Amino acid sequence: MAEAARTAETATVPVPARSRVGRQVRVPKTAELVAAHLRRQIVRGELKPDDALPPESGLMEQFGISRPTLREAFRVLESESLITVRRGAHGGARVSAPDADVAARFAGLILEYRGATLGDIYRAAALIEPPCARQLATKHTADDIKQLRDAVAAEKAVLDDPLALVDAQDAFHALLIELTGNQTLILLCGMLRNIIDRANASYTAGAADAEAQKTQALKGHRAHVRMVGLIESGKADEAEKLWQRHISSADDVVNAAGPKTVLELLD
Protein backbone atom coordinates (compact mmCIF):
# COMPACT_ATOMS: atom_id res chain seq x y z
CA MET A 1 0.00 0.00 0.00
CA ALA A 2 2.83 2.39 0.84
CA GLU A 3 4.49 1.80 -2.50
CA ALA A 4 1.18 2.33 -4.31
CA ALA A 5 0.63 5.57 -2.43
CA ARG A 6 4.09 6.90 -3.29
CA THR A 7 3.73 6.19 -7.00
CA ALA A 8 0.01 6.83 -7.50
CA GLU A 9 0.25 10.29 -8.97
CA THR A 10 2.93 9.37 -11.52
CA ALA A 11 1.78 5.88 -12.47
CA THR A 12 0.58 5.03 -15.97
CA VAL A 13 -2.39 2.78 -16.50
CA PRO A 14 -2.36 0.40 -19.47
CA VAL A 15 -5.35 0.79 -21.75
CA PRO A 16 -6.37 -1.84 -24.34
CA ALA A 17 -5.20 -0.85 -27.81
CA ARG A 18 -8.71 -0.60 -29.25
CA SER A 19 -9.78 1.97 -26.61
CA ARG A 20 -6.68 4.18 -26.39
CA VAL A 21 -7.82 6.82 -28.85
CA GLY A 22 -9.95 9.56 -27.31
CA ARG A 23 -9.83 8.21 -23.75
CA GLN A 24 -8.15 9.60 -20.67
CA VAL A 25 -7.63 7.47 -17.60
CA ARG A 26 -7.62 9.30 -14.28
CA VAL A 27 -5.11 7.99 -11.78
CA PRO A 28 -6.37 8.25 -8.18
CA LYS A 29 -4.65 10.76 -5.93
CA THR A 30 -2.53 9.38 -3.13
CA ALA A 31 -5.01 10.61 -0.51
CA GLU A 32 -7.82 8.77 -2.29
CA LEU A 33 -5.82 5.53 -2.22
CA VAL A 34 -5.14 5.91 1.50
CA ALA A 35 -8.81 6.69 2.15
CA ALA A 36 -9.85 3.64 0.10
CA HIS A 37 -7.51 1.39 2.10
CA LEU A 38 -8.90 2.61 5.44
CA ARG A 39 -12.46 2.50 4.10
CA ARG A 40 -12.07 -1.17 3.21
CA GLN A 41 -10.81 -1.94 6.70
CA ILE A 42 -13.82 -0.20 8.25
CA VAL A 43 -16.43 -1.79 5.97
CA ARG A 44 -14.92 -5.27 6.39
CA GLY A 45 -14.92 -4.91 10.16
CA GLU A 46 -11.14 -4.93 10.55
CA LEU A 47 -11.55 -1.55 12.24
CA LYS A 48 -14.49 -1.39 14.65
CA PRO A 49 -16.66 1.60 15.60
CA ASP A 50 -14.90 3.75 18.22
CA ASP A 51 -11.50 2.18 17.45
CA ALA A 52 -8.75 4.80 17.47
CA LEU A 53 -6.66 4.97 14.32
CA PRO A 54 -2.88 4.94 14.87
CA PRO A 55 -1.19 8.32 15.43
CA GLU A 56 -0.62 10.44 12.34
CA SER A 57 3.13 9.80 12.47
CA GLY A 58 2.53 6.05 12.36
CA LEU A 59 0.11 6.27 9.45
CA MET A 60 2.45 8.58 7.55
CA GLU A 61 5.24 6.04 7.93
CA GLN A 62 2.95 3.11 7.10
CA PHE A 63 1.73 4.65 3.85
CA GLY A 64 4.86 6.63 2.99
CA ILE A 65 2.96 9.90 2.74
CA SER A 66 3.10 13.46 4.06
CA ARG A 67 0.88 14.92 6.80
CA PRO A 68 -1.17 17.07 4.33
CA THR A 69 -1.90 13.97 2.23
CA LEU A 70 -2.98 12.01 5.30
CA ARG A 71 -5.25 14.81 6.45
CA GLU A 72 -6.79 15.01 2.99
CA ALA A 73 -7.56 11.28 3.27
CA PHE A 74 -9.09 11.93 6.69
CA ARG A 75 -11.31 14.66 5.22
CA VAL A 76 -12.61 12.19 2.63
CA LEU A 77 -13.51 9.66 5.34
CA GLU A 78 -14.99 12.37 7.57
CA SER A 79 -17.25 13.48 4.71
CA GLU A 80 -18.52 9.89 4.52
CA SER A 81 -19.02 9.82 8.33
CA LEU A 82 -16.67 6.84 8.59
CA ILE A 83 -14.34 8.59 11.03
CA THR A 84 -14.44 11.51 13.42
CA VAL A 85 -11.34 13.61 13.99
CA ARG A 86 -10.58 15.58 17.13
CA ARG A 87 -7.85 18.18 17.00
CA GLY A 88 -5.42 19.01 19.78
CA ALA A 89 -3.07 17.20 22.14
CA HIS A 90 -5.62 14.52 23.04
CA GLY A 91 -7.18 14.36 19.61
CA GLY A 92 -6.96 11.81 16.81
CA ALA A 93 -9.17 9.88 14.43
CA ARG A 94 -11.76 7.36 15.58
CA VAL A 95 -13.85 4.98 13.52
CA SER A 96 -17.60 5.58 13.14
CA ALA A 97 -20.15 3.02 11.98
CA PRO A 98 -21.48 3.59 8.44
CA ASP A 99 -24.72 5.53 8.90
CA ALA A 100 -27.81 5.23 6.70
CA ASP A 101 -28.69 8.82 7.63
CA VAL A 102 -25.67 9.97 5.63
CA ALA A 103 -26.96 8.21 2.53
CA ALA A 104 -30.41 9.69 3.14
CA ARG A 105 -29.00 13.21 3.37
CA PHE A 106 -27.19 12.82 0.05
CA ALA A 107 -30.26 11.25 -1.56
CA GLY A 108 -32.44 14.07 -0.23
CA LEU A 109 -30.03 16.65 -1.62
CA ILE A 110 -30.17 15.08 -5.08
CA LEU A 111 -33.96 14.76 -4.99
CA GLU A 112 -34.38 18.37 -3.89
CA TYR A 113 -32.05 19.49 -6.69
CA ARG A 114 -34.22 17.54 -9.16
CA GLY A 115 -37.39 19.21 -7.90
CA ALA A 116 -38.85 16.06 -6.36
CA THR A 117 -42.00 16.35 -4.26
CA LEU A 118 -42.93 14.65 -1.03
CA GLY A 119 -45.50 12.80 -3.13
CA ASP A 120 -42.66 11.17 -5.06
CA ILE A 121 -41.26 9.83 -1.80
CA TYR A 122 -44.63 8.58 -0.56
CA ARG A 123 -45.32 6.80 -3.84
CA ALA A 124 -41.94 5.08 -3.63
CA ALA A 125 -42.72 4.04 -0.05
CA ALA A 126 -46.10 2.74 -1.23
CA LEU A 127 -44.31 0.41 -3.64
CA ILE A 128 -41.86 -0.93 -1.06
CA GLU A 129 -43.55 -1.02 2.36
CA PRO A 130 -46.83 -2.92 1.72
CA PRO A 131 -45.09 -6.13 0.51
CA CYS A 132 -43.05 -5.97 3.73
CA ALA A 133 -46.29 -5.94 5.73
CA ARG A 134 -47.40 -9.01 3.76
CA GLN A 135 -44.12 -10.78 4.46
CA LEU A 136 -44.33 -10.06 8.17
CA ALA A 137 -47.92 -11.32 8.34
CA THR A 138 -46.80 -14.52 6.64
CA LYS A 139 -43.83 -15.09 8.94
CA HIS A 140 -43.34 -13.50 12.35
CA THR A 141 -42.41 -14.35 15.92
CA ALA A 142 -43.99 -13.60 19.27
CA ASP A 143 -41.19 -11.10 19.89
CA ASP A 144 -42.03 -9.34 16.61
CA ILE A 145 -45.60 -8.86 17.79
CA LYS A 146 -44.43 -7.60 21.17
CA GLN A 147 -42.19 -5.01 19.53
CA LEU A 148 -45.04 -3.85 17.29
CA ARG A 149 -47.42 -3.59 20.26
CA ASP A 150 -44.82 -1.64 22.22
CA ALA A 151 -44.48 0.73 19.24
CA VAL A 152 -48.22 1.46 19.07
CA ALA A 153 -48.25 1.93 22.86
CA ALA A 154 -45.50 4.53 22.44
CA GLU A 155 -47.73 6.32 19.90
CA LYS A 156 -50.72 6.24 22.25
CA ALA A 157 -48.65 7.85 25.00
CA VAL A 158 -48.00 10.96 22.87
CA LEU A 159 -51.28 11.40 21.00
CA ASP A 160 -51.56 14.96 22.31
CA ASP A 161 -48.04 15.94 21.21
CA PRO A 162 -48.02 16.36 17.40
CA LEU A 163 -44.24 16.41 16.91
CA ALA A 164 -43.62 13.50 19.27
CA LEU A 165 -46.42 11.57 17.57
CA VAL A 166 -44.80 12.07 14.16
CA ASP A 167 -41.59 10.56 15.55
CA ALA A 168 -43.44 7.64 17.16
CA GLN A 169 -45.43 6.84 14.02
CA ASP A 170 -42.34 7.03 11.83
CA ALA A 171 -40.64 4.65 14.27
CA PHE A 172 -43.51 2.18 13.73
CA HIS A 173 -42.97 2.31 9.97
CA ALA A 174 -39.25 1.74 10.43
CA LEU A 175 -39.86 -1.20 12.76
CA LEU A 176 -42.22 -2.83 10.29
CA ILE A 177 -39.41 -2.92 7.72
CA GLU A 178 -36.70 -3.82 10.22
CA LEU A 179 -38.58 -6.94 11.33
CA THR A 180 -38.38 -8.37 7.80
CA GLY A 181 -34.65 -8.80 8.38
CA ASN A 182 -33.87 -7.79 4.78
CA GLN A 183 -30.88 -5.45 5.03
CA THR A 184 -31.36 -3.99 1.54
CA LEU A 185 -35.00 -3.11 2.22
CA ILE A 186 -34.06 -1.74 5.65
CA LEU A 187 -31.51 0.59 4.07
CA LEU A 188 -33.74 1.73 1.20
CA CYS A 189 -36.76 2.31 3.41
CA GLY A 190 -34.57 3.95 6.02
CA MET A 191 -33.46 6.48 3.42
CA LEU A 192 -37.05 7.16 2.36
CA ARG A 193 -38.25 7.37 5.96
CA ASN A 194 -35.44 9.77 6.86
CA ILE A 195 -36.61 12.12 4.11
CA ILE A 196 -40.28 11.68 5.04
CA ASP A 197 -39.49 12.25 8.73
CA ARG A 198 -37.84 15.60 8.05
CA ALA A 199 -40.56 16.71 5.66
CA ASN A 200 -43.34 15.54 8.01
CA ALA A 201 -41.82 17.38 10.97
CA SER A 202 -41.70 20.57 8.91
CA TYR A 203 -45.28 20.07 7.72
CA THR A 204 -46.54 19.32 11.25
CA ALA A 205 -44.81 22.35 12.77
CA GLY A 206 -46.27 24.66 10.12
CA ALA A 207 -49.76 23.22 9.85
CA ALA A 208 -52.48 25.81 10.35
CA ASP A 209 -55.40 23.45 11.05
CA ALA A 210 -54.37 21.72 14.29
CA GLU A 211 -57.70 19.90 14.62
CA ALA A 212 -57.48 18.39 11.14
CA GLN A 213 -53.90 17.41 11.83
CA LYS A 214 -54.90 15.66 15.05
CA THR A 215 -57.73 13.83 13.26
CA GLN A 216 -55.30 12.54 10.66
CA ALA A 217 -52.81 11.47 13.34
CA LEU A 218 -55.49 9.52 15.21
CA LYS A 219 -56.54 7.88 11.95
CA GLY A 220 -52.92 6.84 11.36
CA HIS A 221 -52.65 5.46 14.89
CA ARG A 222 -55.78 3.34 14.42
CA ALA A 223 -54.31 1.98 11.18
CA HIS A 224 -51.15 0.98 13.04
CA VAL A 225 -53.16 -0.76 15.76
CA ARG A 226 -55.17 -2.65 13.15
CA MET A 227 -52.00 -3.56 11.28
CA VAL A 228 -50.59 -5.31 14.34
CA GLY A 229 -53.77 -7.36 14.62
CA LEU A 230 -53.65 -8.38 10.95
CA ILE A 231 -50.00 -9.37 11.18
CA GLU A 232 -50.60 -11.39 14.35
CA SER A 233 -53.55 -13.15 12.67
CA GLY A 234 -51.48 -13.94 9.58
CA LYS A 235 -53.84 -12.05 7.23
CA ALA A 236 -51.23 -11.21 4.61
CA ASP A 237 -53.56 -9.89 1.87
CA GLU A 238 -55.42 -7.59 4.25
CA ALA A 239 -52.19 -6.35 5.85
CA GLU A 240 -50.70 -5.44 2.47
CA LYS A 241 -53.87 -3.64 1.31
CA LEU A 242 -54.23 -1.74 4.58
CA TRP A 243 -50.66 -0.50 4.40
CA GLN A 244 -51.11 0.55 0.77
CA ARG A 245 -54.19 2.61 1.72
CA HIS A 246 -52.48 4.01 4.80
CA ILE A 247 -49.47 5.37 2.92
CA SER A 248 -51.62 6.70 0.08
CA SER A 249 -53.86 8.48 2.60
CA ALA A 250 -50.88 10.20 4.21
CA ASP A 251 -49.66 11.21 0.75
CA ASP A 252 -53.04 12.78 -0.07
CA VAL A 253 -53.15 14.81 3.15
CA VAL A 254 -49.61 16.16 2.96
CA ASN A 255 -49.85 16.97 -0.74
CA ALA A 256 -52.97 19.03 -0.09
CA ALA A 257 -50.56 21.59 1.37
CA GLY A 258 -49.62 22.73 -2.14
CA PRO A 259 -46.15 24.25 -2.64
CA LYS A 260 -44.92 22.88 0.68
CA THR A 261 -44.96 19.40 -0.87
CA VAL A 262 -41.81 20.25 -2.86
CA LEU A 263 -38.88 18.83 -0.90
CA GLU A 264 -37.10 21.50 1.10
CA LEU A 265 -34.66 19.58 3.27
CA LEU A 266 -31.66 21.86 3.49
CA ASP A 267 -31.11 23.37 6.93
C-alpha positions in Angstrom: 0.0 0.0 0.0 2.8 2.4 0.8 4.5 1.8 -2.5 1.2 2.3 -4.3 0.6 5.6 -2.4 4.1 6.9 -3.3 3.7 6.2 -7.0 0.0 6.8 -7.5 0.2 10.3 -9.0 2.9 9.4 -11.5 1.8 5.9 -12.5 0.6 5.0 -16.0 -2.4 2.8 -16.5 -2.4 0.4 -19.5 -5.4 0.8 -21.8 -6.4 -1.8 -24.3 -5.2 -0.8 -27.8 -8.7 -0.6 -29.3 -9.8 2.0 -26.6 -6.7 4.2 -26.4 -7.8 6.8 -28.9 -10.0 9.6 -27.3 -9.8 8.2 -23.8 -8.2 9.6 -20.7 -7.6 7.5 -17.6 -7.6 9.3 -14.3 -5.1 8.0 -11.8 -6.4 8.2 -8.2 -4.6 10.8 -5.9 -2.5 9.4 -3.1 -5.0 10.6 -0.5 -7.8 8.8 -2.3 -5.8 5.5 -2.2 -5.1 5.9 1.5 -8.8 6.7 2.1 -9.8 3.6 0.1 -7.5 1.4 2.1 -8.9 2.6 5.4 -12.5 2.5 4.1 -12.1 -1.2 3.2 -10.8 -1.9 6.7 -13.8 -0.2 8.3 -16.4 -1.8 6.0 -14.9 -5.3 6.4 -14.9 -4.9 10.2 -11.1 -4.9 10.5 -11.5 -1.6 12.2 -14.5 -1.4 14.6 -16.7 1.6 15.6 -14.9 3.8 18.2 -11.5 2.2 17.4 -8.8 4.8 17.5 -6.7 5.0 14.3 -2.9 4.9 14.9 -1.2 8.3 15.4 -0.6 10.4 12.3 3.1 9.8 12.5 2.5 6.0 12.4 0.1 6.3 9.4 2.5 8.6 7.6 5.2 6.0 7.9 3.0 3.1 7.1 1.7 4.7 3.9 4.9 6.6 3.0 3.0 9.9 2.7 3.1 13.5 4.1 0.9 14.9 6.8 -1.2 17.1 4.3 -1.9 14.0 2.2 -3.0 12.0 5.3 -5.2 14.8 6.4 -6.8 15.0 3.0 -7.6 11.3 3.3 -9.1 11.9 6.7 -11.3 14.7 5.2 -12.6 12.2 2.6 -13.5 9.7 5.3 -15.0 12.4 7.6 -17.3 13.5 4.7 -18.5 9.9 4.5 -19.0 9.8 8.3 -16.7 6.8 8.6 -14.3 8.6 11.0 -14.4 11.5 13.4 -11.3 13.6 14.0 -10.6 15.6 17.1 -7.9 18.2 17.0 -5.4 19.0 19.8 -3.1 17.2 22.1 -5.6 14.5 23.0 -7.2 14.4 19.6 -7.0 11.8 16.8 -9.2 9.9 14.4 -11.8 7.4 15.6 -13.9 5.0 13.5 -17.6 5.6 13.1 -20.1 3.0 12.0 -21.5 3.6 8.4 -24.7 5.5 8.9 -27.8 5.2 6.7 -28.7 8.8 7.6 -25.7 10.0 5.6 -27.0 8.2 2.5 -30.4 9.7 3.1 -29.0 13.2 3.4 -27.2 12.8 0.0 -30.3 11.3 -1.6 -32.4 14.1 -0.2 -30.0 16.7 -1.6 -30.2 15.1 -5.1 -34.0 14.8 -5.0 -34.4 18.4 -3.9 -32.1 19.5 -6.7 -34.2 17.5 -9.2 -37.4 19.2 -7.9 -38.9 16.1 -6.4 -42.0 16.3 -4.3 -42.9 14.6 -1.0 -45.5 12.8 -3.1 -42.7 11.2 -5.1 -41.3 9.8 -1.8 -44.6 8.6 -0.6 -45.3 6.8 -3.8 -41.9 5.1 -3.6 -42.7 4.0 -0.1 -46.1 2.7 -1.2 -44.3 0.4 -3.6 -41.9 -0.9 -1.1 -43.5 -1.0 2.4 -46.8 -2.9 1.7 -45.1 -6.1 0.5 -43.0 -6.0 3.7 -46.3 -5.9 5.7 -47.4 -9.0 3.8 -44.1 -10.8 4.5 -44.3 -10.1 8.2 -47.9 -11.3 8.3 -46.8 -14.5 6.6 -43.8 -15.1 8.9 -43.3 -13.5 12.3 -42.4 -14.3 15.9 -44.0 -13.6 19.3 -41.2 -11.1 19.9 -42.0 -9.3 16.6 -45.6 -8.9 17.8 -44.4 -7.6 21.2 -42.2 -5.0 19.5 -45.0 -3.8 17.3 -47.4 -3.6 20.3 -44.8 -1.6 22.2 -44.5 0.7 19.2 -48.2 1.5 19.1 -48.3 1.9 22.9 -45.5 4.5 22.4 -47.7 6.3 19.9 -50.7 6.2 22.2 -48.6 7.9 25.0 -48.0 11.0 22.9 -51.3 11.4 21.0 -51.6 15.0 22.3 -48.0 15.9 21.2 -48.0 16.4 17.4 -44.2 16.4 16.9 -43.6 13.5 19.3 -46.4 11.6 17.6 -44.8 12.1 14.2 -41.6 10.6 15.5 -43.4 7.6 17.2 -45.4 6.8 14.0 -42.3 7.0 11.8 -40.6 4.6 14.3 -43.5 2.2 13.7 -43.0 2.3 10.0 -39.2 1.7 10.4 -39.9 -1.2 12.8 -42.2 -2.8 10.3 -39.4 -2.9 7.7 -36.7 -3.8 10.2 -38.6 -6.9 11.3 -38.4 -8.4 7.8 -34.6 -8.8 8.4 -33.9 -7.8 4.8 -30.9 -5.5 5.0 -31.4 -4.0 1.5 -35.0 -3.1 2.2 -34.1 -1.7 5.6 -31.5 0.6 4.1 -33.7 1.7 1.2 -36.8 2.3 3.4 -34.6 4.0 6.0 -33.5 6.5 3.4 -37.1 7.2 2.4 -38.2 7.4 6.0 -35.4 9.8 6.9 -36.6 12.1 4.1 -40.3 11.7 5.0 -39.5 12.3 8.7 -37.8 15.6 8.1 -40.6 16.7 5.7 -43.3 15.5 8.0 -41.8 17.4 11.0 -41.7 20.6 8.9 -45.3 20.1 7.7 -46.5 19.3 11.2 -44.8 22.3 12.8 -46.3 24.7 10.1 -49.8 23.2 9.8 -52.5 25.8 10.3 -55.4 23.4 11.1 -54.4 21.7 14.3 -57.7 19.9 14.6 -57.5 18.4 11.1 -53.9 17.4 11.8 -54.9 15.7 15.0 -57.7 13.8 13.3 -55.3 12.5 10.7 -52.8 11.5 13.3 -55.5 9.5 15.2 -56.5 7.9 11.9 -52.9 6.8 11.4 -52.7 5.5 14.9 -55.8 3.3 14.4 -54.3 2.0 11.2 -51.2 1.0 13.0 -53.2 -0.8 15.8 -55.2 -2.6 13.1 -52.0 -3.6 11.3 -50.6 -5.3 14.3 -53.8 -7.4 14.6 -53.7 -8.4 10.9 -50.0 -9.4 11.2 -50.6 -11.4 14.3 -53.6 -13.1 12.7 -51.5 -13.9 9.6 -53.8 -12.0 7.2 -51.2 -11.2 4.6 -53.6 -9.9 1.9 -55.4 -7.6 4.2 -52.2 -6.4 5.8 -50.7 -5.4 2.5 -53.9 -3.6 1.3 -54.2 -1.7 4.6 -50.7 -0.5 4.4 -51.1 0.6 0.8 -54.2 2.6 1.7 -52.5 4.0 4.8 -49.5 5.4 2.9 -51.6 6.7 0.1 -53.9 8.5 2.6 -50.9 10.2 4.2 -49.7 11.2 0.7 -53.0 12.8 -0.1 -53.1 14.8 3.1 -49.6 16.2 3.0 -49.8 17.0 -0.7 -53.0 19.0 -0.1 -50.6 21.6 1.4 -49.6 22.7 -2.1 -46.2 24.2 -2.6 -44.9 22.9 0.7 -45.0 19.4 -0.9 -41.8 20.3 -2.9 -38.9 18.8 -0.9 -37.1 21.5 1.1 -34.7 19.6 3.3 -31.7 21.9 3.5 -31.1 23.4 6.9 
